Amino acid sequence: MRIVLIGGGSGGHFYPLIAVAEAIEDLCNERTLIEPELFYVGPAPFDATALLEHDILYVPGSAGRIRRYPSILNVLSVFASSWGIVRSIFQLYQLYPDVIFSTGGFAAFPTLYAAKLLRIPVVIYDADASPGRVSVWSSKFAKWIAVAHPDAAARFPNKIRHRIACVGHPIRKEIIDPAKEGGHEFLKLEGSVPTVFIMGGSQGARAINQVVLDALLPLLEEFNVVHQAGTANVEETSNIASVILKDSRFVERYKIFGLLNTLALRMTAGIATVVVARAGSGTIFEVASWGLPAIFVPIPEDVSHDQTENAFSYARSGAAVVIEQRNLSPHLLVAEIKRIAGDEALRAKMTAAARAFAKPQAARKIATVLLETAIEHEPR
């Protein structure tokens, strides 16, 4: 039994594949099934270590990226995608998997096209409130379509909606449960004040970093602040923060990181009162699984339309508030953090809404469908 995993090169596309692989392992152990061979086909993996940890074989793939604006690079991308399709046909013919699981993105297109030609069963998942073009296209021949946001189903063609299920977002087991004890000691923070967790994504967010720095002194009067500034921005942000806090008696309440490792992430989530973050779908569902009230600042629509729709889709559940980047200011950010942190009833309501939205069994549901499809497809 063989399963191919495909998805774009970002963490938002990659880590759901790992979460589903973990769920496949669990289900095989529970049902005493022989674990399938797993393959990741696509660009250089976002986290090569994760592939090794789960015995997932990497098979290099190639694809061109079609941009939403006029560009000569789109012409070159057509040639890259055409070559990628030819390459994928030979790769899949050699592997001949029993099912292919896609999280979408431009990097998945060549393999999905080859799968269609070779009549290999396909299961797709889309994390955004507004599904990507590759997901909408591949839904026409996919055996089963999983979506994270309730709003997403309406964006697919009417005739295939009976094959769509809203399952939530697959989250890796190692981060789904925050650490309930030891967070203050681990991070060397005061236990007597609430903690605000600023997370700008793996690459950070310069706009959020700047506003946080401008709001740092009033924030630290009442809160600990754990700030994930992004690996590319951490040095600059840390230097500015050190100047701002030079004479502050609350300097120990501020901890800055480029990218938190798994342990630090679980520790921070375990003590946080409010999260301020970008609105990638993976981030939203991680925060929801932690049951934390949140303030989301999506990337502006002219850069990424996905995050704005994701943020408002989640906010409608009552679990978060949205501040668009053009409206973000130090005063507004501090006021919203204080409003949420200071209202216990509001926080309880937001926590309940977050947990209801989270759907923690997403990876397991997708893994079940993949195993059933693979077993059906195996030659007798």
C-alpha positions as CSV (number, residue, x, y, z in Angstrom):
1,M,0.0,0.0,0.0
2,R,1.5,3.3,-1.1
3,I,0.3,6.9,-0.4
4,V,1.7,10.0,-2.1
5,L,1.5,13.3,-0.2
6,I,1.7,16.6,-2.2
7,G,1.4,20.3,-1.4
8,G,3.0,23.7,-1.9
9,G,6.4,24.5,-0.4
10,S,5.1,26.7,2.6
11,G,4.5,25.5,6.1
12,G,0.8,26.0,5.7
13,H,0.7,23.4,3.0
14,F,3.4,21.1,4.4
15,Y,2.6,20.6,8.0
16,P,-1.0,19.3,7.4
17,L,0.7,16.5,5.4
18,I,2.8,15.6,8.5
19,A,-0.2,15.7,10.8
20,V,-2.1,13.3,8.5
21,A,0.9,11.0,8.3
22,E,0.9,10.8,12.1
23,A,-2.7,9.9,12.1
24,I,-2.1,7.2,9.5
25,E,0.5,5.7,11.8
26,D,-1.9,5.8,14.8
27,L,-4.7,4.2,12.8
28,C,-2.5,1.4,11.5
29,N,-1.3,0.7,15.1
30,E,-4.9,0.6,16.4
31,R,-6.2,-1.6,13.6
32,T,-3.0,-3.8,13.3
33,L,-2.6,-2.8,9.7
34,I,0.7,-2.8,7.8
35,E,1.7,0.8,7.6
36,P,1.7,2.1,4.0
37,E,4.8,3.4,2.3
38,L,4.6,7.2,2.3
39,F,6.1,9.5,-0.3
40,Y,6.3,13.3,-0.4
41,V,6.5,14.6,-4.0
42,G,7.2,18.3,-4.6
43,P,9.7,21.1,-4.0
44,A,12.3,21.0,-1.3
45,P,10.4,20.1,1.9
46,F,9.7,22.9,4.3
47,D,10.9,20.6,7.2
48,A,13.1,17.7,6.0
49,T,13.5,16.4,9.5
50,A,9.8,15.8,9.8
51,L,9.9,13.6,6.7
52,L,12.7,11.5,8.3
53,E,10.9,11.2,11.6
54,H,7.9,9.6,9.8
55,D,9.8,7.5,7.2
56,I,8.4,9.6,4.4
57,L,10.5,9.3,1.2
58,Y,11.1,12.6,-0.6
59,V,10.7,12.5,-4.4
60,P,11.7,15.8,-6.0
61,G,9.1,17.5,-8.2
62,S,8.9,20.6,-10.2
63,A,6.2,23.2,-11.0
64,G,5.8,26.7,-12.3
65,R,4.0,29.3,-10.3
66,I,1.3,31.3,-12.1
67,R,1.2,34.8,-10.6
68,R,-2.0,36.8,-10.3
69,Y,-0.5,39.8,-12.0
70,P,0.9,40.2,-15.6
71,S,4.5,38.9,-15.7
72,I,6.9,37.4,-18.2
73,L,7.6,34.9,-15.4
74,N,4.1,33.4,-16.0
75,V,5.2,32.4,-19.5
76,L,8.3,30.6,-18.1
77,S,6.1,29.0,-15.5
78,V,3.9,27.4,-18.2
79,F,7.0,25.6,-19.5
80,A,8.1,24.6,-16.0
81,S,4.6,23.2,-15.2
82,S,4.5,21.3,-18.5
83,W,7.9,19.7,-17.8
84,G,6.6,19.0,-14.2
85,I,3.6,17.1,-15.6
86,V,5.7,15.0,-17.9
87,R,8.1,14.2,-15.0
88,S,5.2,13.5,-12.7
89,I,3.6,11.0,-15.1
90,F,6.8,8.9,-15.1
91,Q,7.2,9.3,-11.3
92,L,3.7,8.2,-10.6
93,Y,3.8,5.4,-13.1
94,Q,6.9,4.0,-11.3
95,L,5.4,4.4,-7.8
96,Y,1.8,3.8,-8.8
97,P,0.4,4.8,-5.4
98,D,-3.0,3.6,-4.2
99,V,-4.1,7.2,-3.4
100,I,-2.7,10.7,-3.5
101,F,-3.4,13.3,-0.8
102,S,-3.0,17.0,-1.8
103,T,-3.1,20.1,0.3
104,G,-3.1,22.3,-2.8
105,G,-0.8,25.0,-4.0
106,F,1.0,25.5,-7.3
107,A,3.5,22.7,-6.5
108,A,0.7,20.1,-6.4
109,F,-0.6,20.8,-9.9
110,P,1.7,18.6,-12.0
111,T,1.3,15.5,-9.8
112,L,-2.5,16.0,-9.7
113,Y,-2.7,16.4,-13.4
114,A,-0.6,13.2,-13.8
115,A,-2.9,11.4,-11.3
116,K,-5.9,12.4,-13.4
117,L,-4.3,10.9,-16.5
118,L,-3.3,7.7,-14.8
119,R,-6.7,7.4,-13.0
120,I,-5.1,7.3,-9.5
121,P,-7.6,8.2,-6.7
122,V,-7.1,11.7,-5.3
123,V,-8.2,13.2,-1.9
124,I,-7.7,16.9,-1.5
125,Y,-7.7,19.3,1.4
126,D,-7.9,23.1,1.4
127,A,-7.1,25.2,4.5
128,D,-8.5,28.5,3.4
129,A,-11.9,30.1,3.6
130,S,-11.5,30.9,-0.2
131,P,-10.0,27.7,-1.7
132,G,-7.1,27.9,-4.0
133,R,-7.3,27.5,-7.8
134,V,-5.5,24.2,-7.8
135,S,-8.0,22.8,-5.2
136,V,-11.0,24.0,-7.1
137,W,-9.7,22.5,-10.3
138,S,-8.8,19.2,-8.8
139,S,-12.1,18.9,-6.9
140,K,-13.7,18.0,-10.2
141,F,-12.1,14.6,-10.2
142,A,-11.2,14.1,-6.5
143,K,-12.8,11.2,-4.7
144,W,-13.2,13.3,-1.5
145,I,-12.7,17.0,-0.6
146,A,-11.9,18.1,2.9
147,V,-12.0,21.8,3.9
148,A,-11.1,23.7,7.1
149,H,-13.5,26.6,7.0
150,P,-17.3,26.2,6.8
151,D,-17.4,29.1,4.3
152,A,-15.2,27.2,1.8
153,A,-17.7,24.6,0.6
154,A,-19.8,27.3,-1.2
155,R,-16.8,28.1,-3.4
156,F,-16.7,24.7,-5.1
157,P,-19.0,23.7,-8.0
158,N,-22.5,22.7,-6.9
159,K,-22.3,19.2,-8.5
160,I,-19.5,18.0,-6.3
161,R,-20.6,19.4,-2.9
162,H,-21.8,16.0,-1.8
163,R,-18.2,15.0,-1.7
164,I,-17.1,17.8,0.5
165,A,-16.6,17.6,4.3
166,C,-15.7,20.4,6.7
167,V,-13.2,18.6,9.0
168,G,-11.1,21.5,10.4
169,H,-7.3,21.7,10.1
170,P,-4.9,18.8,10.6
171,I,-2.5,19.8,13.4
172,R,0.6,17.9,14.5
173,K,0.2,16.0,17.8
174,E,3.3,17.7,19.3
175,I,1.7,21.2,19.3
176,I,-2.0,20.5,19.7
177,D,-1.9,20.5,23.5
178,P,-0.2,23.4,25.3
179,A,1.9,22.7,28.3
180,K,-0.2,23.4,31.4
181,E,2.7,23.8,33.8
182,G,6.2,25.2,33.9
183,G,5.8,27.9,31.2
184,H,6.7,30.8,33.4
185,E,9.8,29.1,34.7
186,F,10.8,27.9,31.2
187,L,10.5,31.4,29.7
188,K,11.8,33.2,32.8
189,L,8.6,35.3,33.1
190,E,6.7,36.7,36.0
191,G,3.8,34.5,37.0
192,S,1.8,37.3,38.6
193,V,0.9,39.1,35.3
194,P,-1.0,37.8,32.2
195,T,1.0,36.9,29.1
196,V,0.5,38.2,25.5
197,F,1.8,36.0,22.7
198,I,2.8,37.8,19.5
199,M,3.3,35.4,16.6
200,G,3.9,36.7,13.2
201,G,4.3,33.4,11.5
202,S,7.6,31.5,10.6
203,Q,8.8,34.5,8.6
204,G,7.6,37.1,11.1
205,A,5.7,40.2,10.2
206,R,7.5,43.5,10.0
207,A,4.3,45.6,10.3
208,I,3.2,43.8,13.5
209,N,6.8,44.0,14.9
210,Q,6.9,47.8,14.4
211,V,3.6,48.3,16.2
212,V,4.5,46.0,19.0
213,L,7.8,47.9,19.5
214,D,5.9,51.2,19.6
215,A,3.4,49.7,22.1
216,L,6.0,47.8,24.2
217,L,6.3,50.1,27.2
218,P,2.6,50.4,28.0
219,L,2.1,46.7,27.4
220,L,4.9,45.7,29.8
221,E,3.3,47.7,32.6
222,E,0.6,45.1,32.7
223,F,1.7,42.0,30.7
224,N,4.5,39.6,29.9
225,V,5.1,39.7,26.2
226,V,6.5,36.7,24.2
227,H,7.3,38.0,20.7
228,Q,8.0,35.7,17.8
229,A,9.5,38.2,15.4
230,G,10.6,35.9,12.6
231,T,14.0,34.6,11.8
232,A,14.7,37.3,9.3
233,N,13.7,40.1,11.6
234,V,14.7,39.0,15.0
235,E,18.1,40.7,15.2
236,E,16.8,44.1,14.0
237,T,13.7,43.9,16.3
238,S,15.7,42.8,19.3
239,N,18.2,45.7,18.9
240,I,15.4,48.2,18.7
241,A,13.7,46.6,21.7
242,S,16.9,46.8,23.8
243,V,17.0,50.6,23.2
244,I,13.4,51.1,24.1
245,L,13.7,49.0,27.3
246,K,17.1,50.4,28.3
247,D,15.8,52.1,31.4
248,S,12.6,50.1,31.9
249,R,12.1,48.1,35.2
250,F,10.0,45.7,33.2
251,V,12.7,44.5,30.8
252,E,12.5,40.9,32.1
253,R,8.8,40.7,31.1
254,Y,9.8,40.8,27.4
255,K,11.1,37.7,25.6
256,I,11.9,37.8,21.8
257,F,12.5,34.8,19.5
258,G,13.0,34.4,15.8
259,L,11.0,31.2,15.6
260,L,9.9,29.2,18.7
261,N,10.8,25.6,18.7
262,T,8.1,23.0,19.6
263,L,8.7,23.0,23.3
264,A,8.8,26.8,23.6
265,L,5.7,27.0,21.5
266,R,3.8,24.6,23.8
267,M,5.1,26.4,26.9
268,T,4.1,29.8,25.6
269,A,0.6,28.7,24.5
270,G,0.1,27.2,28.0
271,I,0.5,30.5,29.8
272,A,-0.8,33.0,27.2
273,T,-3.9,35.0,27.9
274,V,-4.2,36.6,24.4
275,V,-2.6,35.9,21.1
276,V,-1.8,38.5,18.4
277,A,-1.1,36.9,15.1
278,R,-1.2,36.9,11.3
279,A,-4.1,34.9,9.9
280,G,-2.7,32.0,8.0
281,S,-5.2,29.1,8.3
282,G,-2.7,26.9,10.1
283,T,-2.1,29.6,12.7
284,I,-5.8,30.2,13.2
285,F,-6.5,26.5,13.8
286,E,-3.5,26.1,16.1
287,V,-4.7,29.0,18.2
288,A,-8.3,27.6,18.1
289,S,-7.0,24.2,19.4
290,W,-5.3,26.0,22.3
291,G,-8.6,27.7,23.2
292,L,-7.0,31.1,23.3
293,P,-8.7,34.4,22.6
294,A,-7.0,36.1,19.6
295,I,-6.5,39.3,17.7
296,F,-5.7,38.6,14.0
297,V,-4.0,41.1,11.8
298,P,-4.2,39.5,8.3
299,I,-1.8,40.3,5.5
300,P,-3.4,43.1,3.3
301,E,-5.7,41.8,0.6
302,D,-3.5,43.3,-2.2
303,V,-0.7,40.9,-1.0
304,S,-2.8,37.9,0.0
305,H,-6.6,37.7,-0.2
306,D,-6.6,34.4,1.7
307,Q,-5.7,35.8,5.2
308,T,-8.4,38.4,5.3
309,E,-11.1,35.9,4.4
310,N,-9.6,33.4,6.9
311,A,-9.6,35.9,9.7
312,F,-13.2,37.1,9.2
313,S,-14.4,33.5,8.8
314,Y,-12.9,32.7,12.1
315,A,-14.0,35.9,13.8
316,R,-17.6,35.2,12.9
317,S,-17.4,32.3,15.4
318,G,-16.8,34.7,18.2
319,A,-13.4,33.4,19.0
320,A,-11.3,36.4,17.7
321,V,-11.3,40.0,16.7
322,V,-9.8,41.3,13.4
323,I,-7.7,44.4,13.0
324,E,-6.8,45.1,9.4
325,Q,-3.2,46.2,9.0
326,R,-4.2,49.7,7.7
327,N,-6.0,50.3,10.9
328,L,-3.4,48.8,13.2
329,S,-1.8,51.3,15.7
330,P,-0.1,51.0,19.0
331,H,-3.0,52.6,20.9
332,L,-5.6,50.3,19.2
333,L,-3.5,47.2,19.8
334,V,-3.0,48.0,23.5
335,A,-6.7,48.9,24.0
336,E,-7.9,45.6,22.4
337,I,-5.4,43.5,24.4
338,K,-6.5,45.2,27.6
339,R,-10.2,44.8,26.7
340,I,-10.0,41.1,26.2
341,A,-7.5,40.3,29.0
342,G,-9.5,42.4,31.5
343,D,-12.9,40.8,30.8
344,E,-13.1,37.2,32.2
345,A,-16.6,36.5,30.8
346,L,-15.5,37.6,27.3
347,R,-12.4,35.4,27.5
348,A,-14.5,32.4,28.5
349,K,-16.9,33.0,25.6
350,M,-14.0,33.4,23.1
351,T,-12.3,30.2,24.5
352,A,-15.5,28.2,24.1
353,A,-16.0,29.5,20.5
354,A,-12.4,28.6,19.7
355,R,-12.6,25.1,20.9
356,A,-15.9,24.6,19.0
357,F,-14.2,25.8,15.8
358,A,-11.0,23.7,16.2
359,K,-12.3,20.2,15.2
360,P,-9.2,18.4,16.6
361,Q,-10.0,15.1,14.8
362,A,-9.3,16.6,11.4
363,A,-6.1,14.6,10.7
364,R,-7.7,11.4,11.8
365,K,-10.8,11.8,9.6
366,I,-8.6,12.5,6.5
367,A,-6.3,9.6,7.4
368,T,-9.3,7.2,7.7
369,V,-10.5,8.1,4.2
370,L,-7.0,7.7,2.8
371,L,-6.5,4.3,4.2
372,E,-10.0,3.1,3.1
373,T,-9.3,4.5,-0.4
374,A,-5.9,2.9,-0.5
375,I,-7.3,-0.5,0.6
376,E,-10.0,-0.3,-2.1
377,H,-7.5,0.5,-4.8
378,E,-5.0,-2.2,-3.9
379,P,-5.0,-5.0,-6.5
380,R,-6.7,-8.2,-5.2
